[in-house]
Every structure is written in structure tokens, then in C-alpha cells.
């Protein structure tokens, strides 16, 4: 699909990859870009930059996504491309609370479901459309130190595959973005980040050993994938090799990940070691 003259909606568009997508799609000739975000000021700033429209949306609320789609269709016509991009990260394992895990599930999985429910009827009626869902390389592999992030991003990838199979004959095309580390505010904005520790956490993440990419570069990869109607968007090409290693010998891959985890936490407790009896009371 070409971007020229298309109506685009981007959730989580006020910063990071979402903001870069808005700017890159504007340069590619999109007719109108709707930038939605839970932070309206951020959304407004990006929307003004791309001559688009800002919307305040909490993607964990289905009604808000339905209202977003309805308002865009009423004002600007059928939506051609919906970028379901909002997300965040936490740093916890089994000790994490049910409430926090459920909230991440809403943002990383159900938000994609809500978006597809809202926009697909109109896209199908008009002969087709495009879904770009942001997941993570963690959804193809895993994320050391974050149970909820790993599980929800894995589900997001699975959902994108289902959509790509189920609705292809109706003109629906799907891409899923699975980067490793990208220079965004996702670490600084995490509820688990202590002020001043953002850089340490980011550099210590599983993905950052393969390099931290700029959002503009990731956005350009997304545009190329949309143009080619390619399912996987892998800004870090190393992920392809990791996927092959895991598929060929899962036990060998798991052993390698265990060694990598030990290296990351050398000199300190491993993630599972914090599961003392007192922590079970929070589940």
C-alpha cells in the first residue's frame, strides 16, 4: 500500500515511534494524520507539526477507540491505515500484581483487538485497509526481567498473525512491528523507573546489546513494510537469527538466554530471586 492520499490514525502518537511515524507518513504524502495519545499536549504538538489532528485517547478503553474511529470517519472519511502503537514497560516477574498485569494486557493486546473491531467493518466495506500493530522483539523471543511485557507482546504478535490470516481475503493487510531497543521515552515513562536510573535500565535491557535505534529509522522501516505489504517489521535484523536459533533448538536457546540473564545481573540477585514469601501476598 502506498501512503499518498491516505487517512492515517496513530495511537501513542505523541512521542517516540508514534511521533516518528506521524512525521514520516506526512512526508510520504498521507492526506490526513490523526495523532492520538493519552497525553493530549504531546499529541497536539505532533499533530501541529504534521498539519494533522490531535485526539485524547486511552487505548485501554474500548469506547474511546470506537469514538476515535467514528469521529475520524465523520470528519475525514474512511481510515486507510490504523497504527495501534501505544505501549509501556514494567520491570517485574511473578510478584507483579494482577492489576498491573491486567492493565498491560489491556494496552498491549486488547487495544489491538478494540482497534480492529472498530475499524475493520469500514475498511472491509471500502475494499480494504491496513493495520500496523506495534509489538516488540520480546513478542518473538522474550524480555528478561519483565513477565507482563513478554507475555503481552507475545500475544500481540499472535493476534496480528490471526488478523493477517483471517481477513486477508477481505483486503485487510497487517504488519507487526517488533524492534529491540529504540531511543524513546518508554523507559523514562515506566511506572517502575526511578528518576536518574533510566539510562542504566535501558542499557541493561535484553535488547540494547544489539544497538539502540532512532525512532525515525524504525518509522522508515514501517513505511517500507507497508509499501511491500510485509508482515514482520524487524528494524534489528539480528532478531531473524535469534528466531532461527530458537526454532532449531529451543533448549539450546533457553540455555543461552539463561547465561545472558546471569551476565546481565552479575553481582546482583537474578529476577526470580526476589520472589520471597512476602511478595506472594500482592498476587
Secondary structure as the mmCIF struct_conf table of DSSP 4:
data_model
#
loop_
_struct_conf.conf_type_id
_struct_conf.id
_struct_conf.beg_label_comp_id
_struct_conf.beg_label_asym_id
_struct_conf.beg_label_seq_id
_struct_conf.end_label_comp_id
_struct_conf.end_label_asym_id
_struct_conf.end_label_seq_id
TURN_TY1_P TURN_TY1_P1 UNK A 4 UNK A 5
STRN STRN1 UNK A 7 UNK A 10
TURN_TY1_P TURN_TY1_P2 UNK A 11 UNK A 14
BEND BEND1 UNK A 15 UNK A 15
HELX_RH_AL_P HELX_RH_AL_P1 UNK A 16 UNK A 27
TURN_TY1_P TURN_TY1_P3 UNK A 28 UNK A 29
BEND BEND2 UNK A 31 UNK A 31
STRN STRN2 UNK A 32 UNK A 37
BEND BEND3 UNK A 38 UNK A 39
HELX_RH_AL_P HELX_RH_AL_P2 UNK A 40 UNK A 49
TURN_TY1_P TURN_TY1_P4 UNK A 50 UNK A 51
STRN STRN3 UNK A 53 UNK A 56
TURN_TY1_P TURN_TY1_P5 UNK A 59 UNK A 60
HELX_RH_AL_P HELX_RH_AL_P3 UNK A 62 UNK A 76
BEND BEND4 UNK A 78 UNK A 78
BEND BEND5 UNK A 80 UNK A 80
STRN STRN4 UNK A 81 UNK A 84
TURN_TY1_P TURN_TY1_P6 UNK A 94 UNK A 95
BEND BEND6 UNK A 96 UNK A 96
HELX_RH_AL_P HELX_RH_AL_P4 UNK A 98 UNK A 105
HELX_RH_PI_P HELX_RH_PI_P1 UNK A 106 UNK A 110
HELX_RH_AL_P HELX_RH_AL_P5 UNK A 111 UNK A 125
TURN_TY1_P TURN_TY1_P7 UNK A 126 UNK A 127
STRN STRN5 UNK A 129 UNK A 134
HELX_RH_AL_P HELX_RH_AL_P6 UNK A 137 UNK A 140
BEND BEND7 UNK A 141 UNK A 141
TURN_TY1_P TURN_TY1_P8 UNK A 144 UNK A 145
HELX_RH_AL_P HELX_RH_AL_P7 UNK A 147 UNK A 166
TURN_TY1_P TURN_TY1_P9 UNK A 167 UNK A 167
HELX_RH_3T_P HELX_RH_3T_P1 UNK A 168 UNK A 170
TURN_TY1_P TURN_TY1_P10 UNK A 171 UNK A 171
STRN STRN6 UNK A 172 UNK A 177
BEND BEND8 UNK A 180 UNK A 180
STRN STRN7 UNK A 182 UNK A 182
BEND BEND9 UNK A 183 UNK A 185
TURN_TY1_P TURN_TY1_P11 UNK A 186 UNK A 189
TURN_TY1_P TURN_TY1_P12 UNK A 191 UNK A 192
HELX_LH_PP_P HELX_LH_PP_P1 UNK A 193 UNK A 194
TURN_TY1_P TURN_TY1_P13 UNK A 195 UNK A 196
HELX_RH_AL_P HELX_RH_AL_P8 UNK A 198 UNK A 203
TURN_TY1_P TURN_TY1_P14 UNK A 204 UNK A 204
BEND BEND10 UNK A 205 UNK A 206
HELX_RH_3T_P HELX_RH_3T_P2 UNK A 207 UNK A 210
HELX_LH_PP_P HELX_LH_PP_P2 UNK A 212 UNK A 212
STRN STRN8 UNK A 213 UNK A 213
HELX_LH_PP_P HELX_LH_PP_P3 UNK A 214 UNK A 214
HELX_RH_AL_P HELX_RH_AL_P9 UNK A 215 UNK A 228
TURN_TY1_P TURN_TY1_P15 UNK A 229 UNK A 229
BEND BEND11 UNK A 231 UNK A 231
STRN STRN9 UNK A 232 UNK A 233
BEND BEND12 UNK A 235 UNK A 236
TURN_TY1_P TURN_TY1_P16 UNK A 237 UNK A 237
HELX_RH_AL_P HELX_RH_AL_P10 UNK A 238 UNK A 248
HELX_RH_AL_P HELX_RH_AL_P11 UNK A 250 UNK A 264
TURN_TY1_P TURN_TY1_P17 UNK A 265 UNK A 267
BEND BEND13 UNK A 268 UNK A 268
HELX_RH_3T_P HELX_RH_3T_P3 UNK A 271 UNK A 274
HELX_RH_3T_P HELX_RH_3T_P4 UNK A 277 UNK A 282
#
